[in-house]
Amino acid sequence: MAEQPTTYAEALAELDDILDELESADVDVDQLAERVRRAAELIGTCRERIGAARMQIDEVVAGLETDEQ
């Protein structure tokens, strides 16, 4: 299993690199499945980070609403 990126930006950059590889005319068919698997893994990581950020934002907004009342 490949190392997980430490930031959302790193995951996104790696996804961009994979997309560039897959779009190239000389894509290595022997590595195609592995690159697609890695892309799926990175997409999952990005979704998790977005979900965590969304929860933190919801908590902050809820706190602001409580302070206003």
SULHU-V168522 format. One record per pair of residues at least 12 apart in sequence whose C-alpha atoms are under 8 Angstrom apart, sorted by the first residue. I is the first residue (numbers start at 1). GAP is how many residues later the second one is. D is the distance in whole Angstrom. If there is no record, write none. Layout:
I,GAP,D ; I,GAP,D
This chain:
2,36,8 ; 4,38,8 ; 8,37,8 ; 8,38,6 ; 8,41,7 ; 11,31,6 ; 11,32,8 ; 11,34,7 ; 11,35,7 ; 12,30,8 ; 12,34,8 ; 14,28,8 ; 15,24,6 ; 15,27,7 ; 15,28,8 ; 18,17,7 ; 18,21,7
